[in-house]
Amino acid sequence: MASFFYIYRNLFTTAWIILFCFFCDISANAQKDKQAEALSDRASMYLDNSNFSQAELVIDSLMTYANEHNDNNVLANAYNFKGALNRELSRSKEAIYFYTRSIETYEKAKNQVGIAGGYVNIGAIYAGLDEFKIALSYYFKAHKIYTTNNYESKLGILSNNIGTIYQKLKQIPSSNVYLRRAFEAGRAKGDSMLMAMATHNLGVNYLVTQTPDSAISYFNKSLGYVSRYDEGPGHIFNYEQLGAAYLLKKDYGKAGDNFNRAMQISERTGITSSKMELSRQLSEVAENKSNYKEALKFLKDYLLLKDSTSIEKLRSEVLKTEFENELKQQKKLQQQEQKNRDAISKAKIEAQNKVIMAVVVALIVVLFLVAFVFKEYRQKKKANDIISKQKELVEQKNTEILSSISYAKRIQSALLTSDLYLKKHLPDFFVLYKPKDIVSGDFYWGLENKGVFYLVVADCTGHGVPGAFMSLLNISILNEIIIERNISEPDKILNEARKDIIRSLNPEGGDESKDGMDCILCAFDFKTNKVKYACANNSFYLVRNGEIIVSETNKMPVGKSHDDTIPFTKHEFNLQKGDTLYLITDGYADQFGGPKGKKFKYKQLQEEILKVSALKTMDQKEKLNNVFESWKGGLEQVDDVCIVGLRI
């Protein structure tokens, strides 16, 4: 049962181009230069009218203009047009390539809306190929950008798209969440078409779950919204689904009336994509009403239309198979190229070693014949050359490794909660975050959901790259538990997280993998000034009226352990004005330093926190950082450090 979004996309190229332009925000990001505007307008016009040869010429001119004027926004728009052109020509691989180029170029221009638009376009291609999980991953990348940058106007259509993807995946509760968000966004903007799409798709969900009365209610609401427009796809889809709902109720009279209305509008408007399914449904209605002559007529119409569409369906399947095969072949080629490069590199090193050994032997023979002193001189010179080359090689490898880890840091930083988001939900706070290496096994993460703000400070197993991998996994798990599974109590969140971590890292059972995290999870309700929390191994500090209070904790990690069947404990207390909370990991207290090179320890950390607790939060951060650096001195940092302080 097709949803509003997917049928609408398959029916109208023009409608898809409008959606494409909406996401990429071409007019907002292009230079006001009239030549660039004129070329963009002509490219859109030719794509709207399916004049692809002329469109390609104009897009190439736009790309030339962008390169000549060094304008990354215009160049990114040109790549977007290239992606749209290839998508219209059913060249999915090429379309993804150009959309990816547009994202890279928008990143250079620091155009967040353009980057998100590129993710949406790639997600739409994978949705068209029925790769729904891949499509969903790209939609969520765009959703994160829109949410982080408060682009509320962009979230309506995107929420509808995400809702339809969950619908395809049969995850109806998740689909309903996003479709209702889409409806609220449409209502806030007065966008009747968005409200119509969202209510229609909600009706489809009720039809899927065999709840026809609710489905009928939503389809009628959707008809009310599309009644403000000329007859079109929205009318056809709603009448068709109303017929399907009444057919489910075995009300064949009303089912037939609605199917006939859909068929009449389809014939008046020339929108014929639904006629095949309508013919089949009308045949079923006539048969149930014992009108076999009419049932046979509609069945013949259905079979004729089915034959005419089977070729196009076969072509789509062939294109999808070709695309998948190309991706597999490309992956094999990349793997083979890497093997070849490794083999060549190994052969070069072996050859170099042989040459060096031969030269050294020859030099030794010659040098013994000339003179002992000259021999020593030449040997030292050769040794220095070898050391220099080795040094260059080591430096090159170090540079490559540091580059890869630095890119990993960008990925991890993108998943950590931004200061802008924390400022939006916390009254007064600071974050002291000092990874031991470039990336960290410690992380801090915040999320507002249904009026409650969740704040997590965690220490994952390991540090550096292994710890960073664990932090990405754990952030993803927490996100899913709170948002998708709607679990709100801190202890239950940690119980679920522990199951997911064990399932992900230790699926076969046993004690081989005990990776996980020590963490503090606080759920703040600032309306009632209450906080609920659960802790795994780590505790947080509450400073109130000049005294420090240490929170209770369960002495077990969120992961595999001997106590992993024992549930975590939930605690709760009321917040008071002036309270200051400090959520910490063990890196600060475990640092070696001072005059005797000993650990800092928790007692000394508590004393320092009491000393600075009356200061402004940013001054507290500076003081605590100075104390840490002074204590560490010239010694190496032993672990990641993370402290989040907030004042009520």
C-alpha positions as CSV (number, residue, x, y, z in Angstrom):
1,M,0.0,0.0,0.0
2,A,1.9,3.1,-1.3
3,S,2.2,6.2,0.9
4,F,1.4,9.7,-0.2
5,F,5.1,10.7,-0.5
6,Y,6.2,7.8,-2.7
7,I,3.3,8.0,-5.1
8,Y,3.6,11.7,-5.4
9,R,7.3,11.3,-6.3
10,N,6.7,8.7,-8.9
11,L,3.9,10.7,-10.6
12,F,5.5,14.1,-11.1
13,T,9.0,15.1,-12.2
14,T,8.1,18.7,-11.6
15,A,7.0,18.1,-8.1
16,W,10.2,16.3,-7.3
17,I,12.3,19.1,-8.7
18,I,10.4,21.6,-6.5
19,L,11.2,19.3,-3.5
20,F,14.8,19.2,-4.6
21,C,15.1,22.9,-4.7
22,F,13.4,23.3,-1.4
23,F,16.0,21.1,0.3
24,C,19.0,22.6,-1.3
25,D,17.8,26.2,-0.8
26,I,19.4,27.2,-4.1
27,S,18.0,30.7,-4.2
28,A,19.3,31.5,-0.6
29,N,22.8,30.2,-1.2
30,A,23.6,31.4,-4.8
31,Q,25.3,34.7,-5.4
32,K,23.1,37.5,-6.5
33,D,25.0,37.7,-9.7
34,K,22.4,37.8,-12.5
35,Q,24.3,35.5,-14.8
36,A,24.4,32.7,-12.2
37,E,20.7,33.3,-11.3
38,A,19.8,33.2,-15.0
39,L,21.7,29.9,-15.6
40,S,20.1,28.3,-12.5
41,D,16.6,29.4,-13.6
42,R,17.2,27.9,-17.1
43,A,18.5,24.7,-15.7
44,S,15.4,24.3,-13.5
45,M,13.1,25.1,-16.4
46,Y,14.7,22.5,-18.7
47,L,14.6,19.8,-15.9
48,D,10.9,20.7,-15.2
49,N,10.1,20.2,-18.9
50,S,12.3,17.0,-19.2
51,N,14.5,18.7,-21.8
52,F,17.6,16.9,-20.5
53,S,20.1,17.6,-23.3
54,Q,19.5,21.4,-22.9
55,A,19.6,21.1,-19.2
56,E,23.0,19.4,-19.3
57,L,24.5,22.2,-21.5
58,V,23.2,24.9,-19.1
59,I,24.5,23.1,-16.0
60,D,27.9,22.8,-17.6
61,S,27.9,26.5,-18.2
62,L,26.9,27.1,-14.6
63,M,29.8,24.9,-13.5
64,T,32.2,26.8,-15.7
65,Y,31.0,30.1,-14.3
66,A,31.4,28.9,-10.7
67,N,35.0,27.7,-11.3
68,E,35.9,31.0,-13.1
69,H,34.6,33.1,-10.1
70,N,35.8,30.6,-7.4
71,D,32.2,30.5,-6.0
72,N,31.7,27.3,-4.0
73,N,27.9,27.9,-3.4
74,V,27.2,28.2,-7.2
75,L,29.5,25.2,-7.8
76,A,27.7,23.1,-5.2
77,N,24.3,24.1,-6.8
78,A,25.7,23.0,-10.2
79,Y,26.6,19.6,-8.7
80,N,23.1,19.4,-7.3
81,F,21.7,20.0,-10.8
82,K,24.0,17.3,-12.1
83,G,22.7,14.9,-9.5
84,A,19.1,15.8,-10.4
85,L,19.7,15.2,-14.1
86,N,21.3,11.8,-13.6
87,R,18.5,10.8,-11.2
88,E,15.9,11.7,-13.8
89,L,17.8,9.6,-16.3
90,S,17.8,6.6,-13.8
91,R,21.5,6.8,-13.3
92,S,21.6,6.3,-9.6
93,K,25.3,5.7,-9.2
94,E,26.2,9.0,-11.1
95,A,23.5,10.9,-9.2
96,I,24.9,9.8,-5.8
97,Y,28.4,10.8,-7.0
98,F,27.3,14.4,-7.9
99,Y,25.3,14.8,-4.7
100,T,28.3,13.7,-2.7
101,R,30.4,16.3,-4.6
102,S,27.8,19.0,-3.7
103,I,28.0,18.1,0.0
104,E,31.8,18.4,-0.1
105,T,31.6,21.8,-1.8
106,Y,28.9,23.0,0.6
107,E,31.3,22.1,3.4
108,K,33.9,24.3,2.0
109,A,31.4,27.1,1.8
110,K,30.2,26.3,5.4
111,N,26.6,26.1,4.0
112,Q,24.8,23.8,6.5
113,V,21.4,24.0,4.7
114,G,23.1,22.9,1.4
115,I,24.9,20.0,3.2
116,A,21.6,18.7,4.7
117,G,19.9,19.1,1.3
118,G,22.6,16.8,-0.2
119,Y,21.9,14.2,2.5
120,V,18.2,14.3,1.7
121,N,18.7,13.9,-2.0
122,I,21.0,10.8,-1.5
123,G,18.5,9.4,1.0
124,A,15.7,9.8,-1.6
125,I,17.7,7.8,-4.2
126,Y,18.2,4.9,-1.7
127,A,14.5,5.0,-0.8
128,G,13.7,4.7,-4.5
129,L,15.9,1.6,-4.6
130,D,14.1,0.2,-1.6
131,E,17.3,0.5,0.5
132,F,15.2,1.9,3.3
133,K,17.8,1.6,6.2
134,I,20.5,3.4,4.2
135,A,17.9,6.1,3.2
136,L,17.0,6.5,6.9
137,S,20.7,7.0,7.8
138,Y,21.0,9.9,5.4
139,Y,17.7,11.5,6.4
140,F,18.9,11.4,10.1
141,K,22.1,13.2,9.1
142,A,20.0,16.0,7.6
143,H,17.7,15.9,10.6
144,K,20.6,16.5,13.0
145,I,21.8,19.5,11.0
146,Y,18.4,21.1,10.9
147,T,17.8,20.4,14.6
148,T,21.3,21.7,15.7
149,N,21.0,24.9,13.7
150,N,17.3,25.4,14.6
151,Y,16.1,25.2,10.9
152,E,12.5,24.4,12.0
153,S,11.1,25.3,8.6
154,K,13.0,22.4,7.0
155,L,11.9,19.7,9.5
156,G,8.3,19.3,8.3
157,I,8.8,17.6,5.0
158,L,11.9,15.7,6.3
159,S,9.8,14.3,9.2
160,N,7.2,13.2,6.7
161,N,9.9,11.4,4.7
162,I,11.3,9.7,7.7
163,G,7.8,8.6,8.7
164,T,7.2,7.0,5.3
165,I,10.5,5.2,5.5
166,Y,9.6,3.7,8.9
167,Q,6.2,2.8,7.4
168,K,8.0,0.8,4.7
169,L,10.1,-0.9,7.4
170,K,6.8,-1.8,9.2
171,Q,7.9,0.1,12.3
172,I,4.6,1.8,12.7
173,P,5.1,3.4,16.2
174,S,8.2,5.2,15.0
175,S,6.4,6.2,11.8
176,N,3.6,7.7,13.7
177,V,6.0,9.8,15.8
178,Y,7.5,11.5,12.8
179,L,4.3,11.8,10.9
180,R,2.7,13.7,13.8
181,R,5.8,15.9,14.0
182,A,5.3,16.6,10.2
183,F,1.6,17.5,10.9
184,E,2.5,19.9,13.7
185,A,5.1,21.6,11.5
186,G,2.5,22.0,8.8
187,R,-0.1,23.4,11.1
188,A,2.5,25.9,12.6
189,K,3.3,27.2,9.1
190,G,-0.3,26.9,7.7
191,D,0.9,24.4,5.1
192,S,-2.2,22.6,4.1
193,M,-0.4,20.2,1.7
194,L,2.0,19.1,4.4
195,M,-0.9,18.5,6.8
196,A,-2.7,16.6,4.1
197,M,0.4,14.3,3.4
198,A,1.0,13.7,7.1
199,T,-2.7,12.8,7.9
200,H,-2.9,10.6,4.8
201,N,0.2,8.6,5.8
202,L,-1.2,8.3,9.4
203,G,-4.3,6.8,7.8
204,V,-2.2,4.3,5.9
205,N,-0.5,3.3,9.2
206,Y,-4.0,2.6,10.7
207,L,-4.9,0.6,7.6
208,V,-1.7,-1.4,7.9
209,T,-2.6,-2.2,11.6
210,Q,-6.1,-3.3,10.6
211,T,-7.8,-0.3,12.3
212,P,-10.2,0.8,9.5
213,D,-12.3,3.3,11.5
214,S,-9.3,5.4,12.5
215,A,-7.9,5.1,9.0
216,I,-11.2,6.5,7.6
217,S,-11.1,9.4,10.0
218,Y,-7.6,10.4,8.9
219,F,-8.3,10.0,5.2
220,N,-11.3,12.3,5.5
221,K,-9.2,14.9,7.4
222,S,-6.6,14.7,4.6
223,L,-9.4,15.3,2.0
224,G,-10.4,18.4,3.9
225,Y,-6.9,19.8,3.6
226,V,-6.5,19.0,-0.1
227,S,-9.9,20.4,-0.9
228,R,-8.3,23.8,-0.9
229,Y,-6.4,22.8,-4.1
230,D,-7.5,21.7,-7.6
231,E,-8.2,18.0,-8.1
232,G,-5.0,16.1,-8.1
233,P,-3.0,13.2,-6.6
234,G,-4.1,14.0,-3.0
235,H,-7.8,13.5,-3.9
236,I,-7.1,10.2,-5.8
237,F,-5.0,8.7,-3.0
238,N,-7.4,9.6,-0.2
239,Y,-10.5,8.3,-2.1
240,E,-8.6,5.1,-3.0
241,Q,-7.5,4.4,0.6
242,L,-11.0,5.3,1.9
243,G,-12.2,2.5,-0.5
244,A,-9.6,0.1,0.9
245,A,-10.7,0.9,4.5
246,Y,-14.4,0.3,3.7
247,L,-13.4,-2.9,1.8
248,L,-11.6,-4.0,5.0
249,K,-14.9,-3.4,6.8
250,K,-16.8,-5.3,4.1
251,D,-18.9,-2.2,3.4
252,Y,-18.8,-2.8,-0.4
253,G,-21.2,0.0,-1.2
254,K,-19.1,2.7,0.3
255,A,-15.9,1.0,-0.9
256,G,-17.2,1.1,-4.5
257,D,-18.3,4.7,-4.2
258,N,-14.9,5.9,-3.1
259,F,-13.0,3.8,-5.7
260,N,-15.3,5.2,-8.4
261,R,-14.6,8.8,-7.2
262,A,-10.8,8.1,-7.4
263,M,-11.2,6.6,-10.9
264,Q,-13.3,9.6,-12.1
265,I,-10.7,12.1,-10.8
266,S,-7.9,10.1,-12.4
267,E,-9.6,10.2,-15.8
268,R,-10.4,13.9,-15.5
269,T,-6.9,14.9,-14.6
270,G,-5.0,12.4,-16.7
271,I,-3.2,11.0,-13.6
272,T,-3.3,7.3,-14.5
273,S,-0.8,5.7,-12.2
274,S,-3.5,4.5,-9.8
275,K,-5.9,3.1,-12.5
276,M,-4.5,-0.4,-12.4
277,E,-4.9,-0.9,-8.7
278,L,-8.3,0.9,-8.8
279,S,-9.5,-1.5,-11.5
280,R,-8.5,-4.5,-9.4
281,Q,-10.2,-3.1,-6.3
282,L,-13.4,-2.3,-8.3
283,S,-13.4,-5.8,-9.6
284,E,-13.2,-7.2,-6.1
285,V,-16.1,-5.0,-5.0
286,A,-18.3,-6.0,-7.9
287,E,-17.5,-9.7,-7.3
288,N,-18.5,-9.3,-3.6
289,K,-21.8,-7.7,-4.8
290,S,-22.3,-10.6,-7.1
291,N,-22.1,-8.3,-10.2
292,Y,-19.9,-10.7,-12.1
293,K,-20.2,-9.0,-15.5
294,E,-18.9,-5.7,-14.0
295,A,-16.2,-7.7,-12.0
296,L,-15.0,-9.3,-15.3
297,K,-14.9,-5.9,-17.1
298,F,-12.7,-4.3,-14.3
299,L,-10.5,-7.5,-14.2
300,K,-9.8,-7.2,-17.9
301,D,-8.9,-3.5,-17.4
302,Y,-6.6,-4.4,-14.6
303,L,-4.8,-7.1,-16.6
304,L,-4.3,-4.8,-19.6
305,L,-2.8,-2.1,-17.4
306,K,-0.7,-4.6,-15.5
307,D,0.8,-5.8,-18.8
308,S,1.6,-2.2,-19.8
309,T,3.4,-1.5,-16.6
310,S,5.3,-4.8,-16.2
311,I,8.0,-3.6,-18.7
312,E,8.7,-0.4,-16.7
313,K,8.8,-2.4,-13.5
314,L,11.2,-4.9,-15.1
315,R,13.4,-2.0,-16.3
316,S,13.5,-0.5,-12.7
317,E,14.5,-3.9,-11.3
318,V,17.2,-4.3,-13.9
319,L,18.5,-0.8,-13.2
320,K,18.5,-1.5,-9.5
321,T,20.4,-4.8,-10.0
322,E,22.9,-3.1,-12.3
323,F,23.5,-0.4,-9.6
324,E,24.0,-2.9,-6.9
325,N,26.4,-4.9,-9.1
326,E,28.3,-1.8,-9.9
327,L,28.7,-1.0,-6.2
328,K,29.9,-4.6,-5.5
329,Q,32.3,-4.5,-8.4
330,Q,33.7,-1.1,-7.3
331,K,34.3,-2.4,-3.8
332,K,36.1,-5.5,-5.2
333,L,38.3,-3.2,-7.5
334,Q,39.1,-1.0,-4.5
335,Q,40.1,-4.1,-2.5
336,Q,42.2,-5.4,-5.3
337,E,43.9,-2.0,-5.9
338,Q,44.8,-1.9,-2.2
339,K,46.3,-5.4,-2.4
340,N,48.3,-4.4,-5.4
341,R,49.6,-1.2,-3.7
342,D,50.6,-3.3,-0.7
343,A,52.4,-5.8,-2.8
344,I,54.2,-3.1,-4.8
345,S,55.2,-1.3,-1.6
346,K,56.5,-4.6,-0.1
347,A,58.5,-5.4,-3.3
348,K,60.0,-1.9,-3.3
349,I,61.1,-2.2,0.3
350,E,62.6,-5.6,-0.4
351,A,64.4,-4.3,-3.5
352,Q,65.7,-1.3,-1.6
353,N,67.0,-3.5,1.2
354,K,68.8,-5.7,-1.3
355,V,70.3,-2.7,-3.1
356,I,71.4,-1.2,0.2
357,M,73.0,-4.4,1.3
358,A,74.8,-4.8,-2.0
359,V,76.1,-1.3,-1.8
360,V,77.3,-1.7,1.7
361,V,79.2,-4.9,0.9
362,A,80.8,-3.3,-2.1
363,L,81.8,-0.2,-0.2
364,I,83.3,-2.3,2.6
365,V,85.5,-4.1,0.0
366,V,86.6,-0.9,-1.7
367,L,87.1,1.0,1.6
368,F,89.4,-1.7,3.0
369,L,91.5,-1.3,-0.1
370,V,91.7,2.5,0.0
371,A,92.1,3.3,3.7
372,F,90.7,2.6,7.1
373,V,89.8,6.3,7.7
374,F,88.1,6.7,4.4
375,K,86.1,3.5,5.0
376,E,84.9,4.9,8.3
377,Y,83.9,8.2,6.7
378,R,81.9,6.5,4.0
379,Q,80.2,4.1,6.4
380,K,79.0,6.9,8.6
381,K,77.7,8.8,5.6
382,K,75.8,5.8,4.4
383,A,74.4,5.2,7.8
384,N,73.2,8.8,8.1
385,D,71.5,8.5,4.7
386,I,69.6,5.4,5.8
387,I,68.6,6.9,9.1
388,S,67.4,10.1,7.2
389,K,65.3,8.0,4.9
390,Q,63.8,6.0,7.7
391,K,63.1,9.1,9.6
392,E,61.2,10.6,6.6
393,L,59.3,7.3,6.2
394,V,58.3,7.3,9.9
395,E,57.3,11.0,9.8
396,Q,55.2,10.3,6.7
397,K,53.4,7.4,8.4
398,N,52.9,9.4,11.6
399,T,51.3,12.2,9.5
400,E,49.0,9.7,7.8
401,I,48.0,8.1,11.1
402,L,47.4,11.5,12.8
403,S,45.4,12.7,9.8
404,S,43.1,9.6,10.1
405,I,42.7,10.1,13.9
406,S,42.0,13.8,13.4
407,Y,39.2,12.9,11.0
408,A,37.9,10.5,13.6
409,K,38.0,13.3,16.1
410,R,35.7,15.3,13.8
411,I,33.2,12.5,13.7
412,Q,33.3,12.1,17.5
413,S,33.0,15.8,18.1
414,A,29.9,15.9,15.8
415,L,28.2,13.3,18.1
416,L,29.1,15.0,21.4
417,T,26.4,17.5,22.5
418,S,27.3,21.0,21.3
419,D,27.7,23.9,23.7
420,L,24.9,25.7,21.8
421,Y,22.5,22.8,22.6
422,L,23.6,22.7,26.2
423,K,23.1,26.4,26.6
424,K,19.6,26.1,25.3
425,H,18.6,23.6,28.0
426,L,20.9,24.2,31.0
427,P,20.8,27.4,33.1
428,D,24.5,27.7,33.9
429,F,27.2,25.1,33.2
430,F,30.8,24.4,32.2
431,V,32.5,21.4,30.5
432,L,36.1,20.5,31.2
433,Y,37.0,17.9,28.5
434,K,40.6,16.8,28.1
435,P,41.2,13.7,26.0
436,K,44.4,11.8,26.7
437,D,44.9,11.3,23.0
438,I,43.3,13.0,20.0
439,V,40.1,11.1,20.4
440,S,38.6,10.0,23.8
441,G,36.9,7.2,25.5
442,D,35.1,9.7,27.8
443,F,32.1,11.5,26.5
444,Y,29.3,13.9,27.6
445,W,25.9,13.8,26.0
446,G,22.7,15.7,26.5
447,L,19.1,15.3,25.1
448,E,15.8,17.0,25.7
449,N,12.8,14.7,25.3
450,K,9.2,15.3,26.4
451,G,10.2,18.1,28.9
452,V,13.0,16.2,30.5
453,F,16.7,16.9,29.9
454,Y,19.0,13.9,30.0
455,L,22.6,14.5,30.8
456,V,25.2,11.7,30.6
457,V,28.9,11.7,31.5
458,A,30.5,8.4,30.8
459,D,33.9,6.6,30.7
460,C,34.0,3.9,28.1
461,T,36.4,1.0,28.2
462,G,39.8,2.1,26.9
463,H,40.9,5.5,25.6
464,G,42.2,6.8,22.3
465,V,40.8,5.1,19.2
466,P,39.3,2.0,20.9
467,G,37.6,4.2,23.5
468,A,36.3,6.5,20.8
469,F,34.7,3.6,19.0
470,M,33.0,2.5,22.3
471,S,31.8,6.1,22.9
472,L,30.2,6.3,19.4
473,L,28.4,2.9,20.0
474,N,27.1,4.0,23.4
475,I,25.9,7.4,22.2
476,S,24.0,5.6,19.4
477,I,22.5,3.1,21.9
478,L,21.3,5.9,24.3
479,N,19.8,7.9,21.5
480,E,17.8,4.9,20.3
481,I,16.6,3.9,23.8
482,I,15.3,7.3,24.7
483,I,13.9,8.5,21.4
484,E,12.8,5.4,19.5
485,R,11.9,3.1,22.4
486,N,10.5,5.9,24.6
487,I,12.2,4.7,27.8
488,S,12.4,7.6,30.2
489,E,13.5,6.3,33.6
490,P,17.3,6.4,34.2
491,D,17.6,3.0,35.7
492,K,15.6,1.4,32.9
493,I,17.7,3.2,30.3
494,L,20.9,1.8,31.8
495,N,19.4,-1.7,32.0
496,E,18.4,-1.5,28.3
497,A,21.8,0.0,27.3
498,R,23.6,-2.9,29.1
499,K,21.6,-5.5,27.1
500,D,22.4,-3.7,23.8
501,I,26.1,-3.5,24.6
502,I,26.3,-7.1,25.6
503,R,24.3,-8.1,22.5
504,S,26.6,-6.0,20.3
505,L,30.0,-6.9,21.7
506,N,29.4,-10.4,23.3
507,P,26.7,-12.0,21.2
508,E,27.9,-15.6,21.8
509,G,28.1,-15.2,25.6
510,G,31.0,-16.1,27.8
511,D,33.5,-13.8,29.5
512,E,35.7,-12.9,26.5
513,S,34.4,-9.3,26.1
514,K,33.7,-7.1,29.1
515,D,33.7,-3.8,27.2
516,G,31.2,-1.2,28.3
517,M,31.1,2.0,30.2
518,D,31.0,3.6,33.7
519,C,28.5,6.4,33.6
520,I,26.3,8.9,35.4
521,L,22.8,9.5,33.9
522,C,20.7,12.3,35.3
523,A,17.2,13.2,34.1
524,F,16.4,16.9,35.0
525,D,12.8,18.2,35.2
526,F,13.4,21.9,35.6
527,K,9.7,22.7,35.9
528,T,9.3,20.7,39.1
529,N,13.0,21.1,40.1
530,K,13.5,17.4,40.5
531,V,16.3,15.1,39.2
532,K,16.2,11.4,38.8
533,Y,19.5,9.5,38.3
534,A,21.2,6.2,38.0
535,C,25.0,5.6,38.2
536,A,27.3,2.8,37.1
537,N,30.5,2.7,39.1
538,N,31.0,6.5,39.0
539,S,29.4,9.0,41.4
540,F,28.6,12.7,41.0
541,Y,29.0,15.5,43.6
542,L,26.3,17.9,44.8
543,V,27.5,21.0,46.6
544,R,24.8,22.5,48.7
545,N,25.2,25.2,51.4
546,G,29.0,24.8,51.4
547,E,28.9,21.0,51.9
548,I,29.6,18.3,49.3
549,I,27.3,15.3,48.9
550,V,28.4,12.2,47.0
551,S,25.7,10.4,45.0
552,E,24.9,6.7,45.4
553,T,26.0,4.3,42.7
554,N,25.8,0.7,41.6
555,K,29.2,-0.9,41.7
556,M,29.0,-2.5,38.3
557,P,29.5,-1.2,34.7
558,V,27.0,-0.8,31.9
559,G,28.2,-3.9,30.1
560,K,29.3,-7.5,30.7
561,S,30.1,-8.3,34.3
562,H,29.4,-10.9,37.0
563,D,26.5,-8.7,38.2
564,D,25.0,-8.0,34.8
565,T,21.6,-9.6,35.8
566,I,21.2,-7.1,38.7
567,P,19.1,-4.1,37.7
568,F,20.4,-0.6,38.2
569,T,18.9,1.5,41.0
570,K,17.0,4.8,40.4
571,H,17.4,7.7,42.9
572,E,15.6,10.9,43.1
573,F,15.9,14.2,44.9
574,N,14.6,17.8,44.8
575,L,16.9,20.6,43.5
576,Q,17.4,23.8,45.4
577,K,18.4,27.2,44.0
578,G,22.2,27.5,44.3
579,D,22.9,23.8,44.1
580,T,25.9,22.9,42.0
581,L,26.3,19.4,40.5
582,Y,29.6,18.0,39.2
583,L,29.4,14.9,36.9
584,I,32.9,13.4,36.6
585,T,34.9,10.5,35.2
586,D,38.0,9.0,37.0
587,G,40.7,10.6,34.8
588,Y,41.2,13.7,37.0
589,A,41.5,11.8,40.3
590,D,43.8,9.1,38.8
591,Q,46.4,11.6,37.4
592,F,49.9,11.1,38.6
593,G,51.9,14.3,39.6
594,G,52.7,16.6,42.4
595,P,56.0,16.7,44.2
596,K,56.1,12.9,44.8
597,G,54.5,11.7,41.5
598,K,51.4,10.3,43.3
599,K,47.8,10.1,42.3
600,F,45.6,13.2,42.7
601,K,42.8,11.1,44.3
602,Y,39.1,11.8,44.9
603,K,39.5,13.4,48.3
604,Q,41.7,16.1,47.0
605,L,39.4,16.6,44.0
606,Q,36.4,17.1,46.4
607,E,38.5,19.7,48.3
608,E,39.2,21.6,45.1
609,I,35.6,21.5,44.0
610,L,34.5,23.0,47.4
611,K,37.1,25.8,46.9
612,V,35.8,26.8,43.5
613,S,32.1,26.1,43.9
614,A,31.2,29.7,44.8
615,L,32.8,31.1,41.6
616,K,31.2,31.6,38.3
617,T,31.0,28.4,36.3
618,M,33.6,29.4,33.6
619,D,36.0,30.5,36.4
620,Q,35.5,27.2,38.0
621,K,36.5,25.5,34.8
622,E,39.7,27.6,34.5
623,K,40.7,27.0,38.1
624,L,40.1,23.2,37.9
625,N,42.1,23.0,34.7
626,N,45.0,25.0,36.2
627,V,45.1,22.8,39.2
628,F,45.2,19.7,37.0
629,E,48.0,21.0,34.7
630,S,50.0,22.2,37.7
631,W,49.7,18.7,39.4
632,K,50.5,16.9,36.1
633,G,53.6,19.0,35.5
634,G,55.9,17.3,33.0
635,L,54.3,13.8,33.4
636,E,52.2,12.2,30.8
637,Q,48.4,12.4,31.1
638,V,47.3,8.9,32.1
639,D,43.6,8.9,31.1
640,D,40.8,11.0,29.5
641,V,39.3,13.7,31.8
642,C,35.7,14.9,31.7
643,I,33.9,17.1,34.3
644,V,30.5,18.7,33.6
645,G,29.4,21.2,36.2
646,L,26.0,22.9,36.4
647,R,24.5,25.4,38.8
648,I,20.8,25.5,39.5
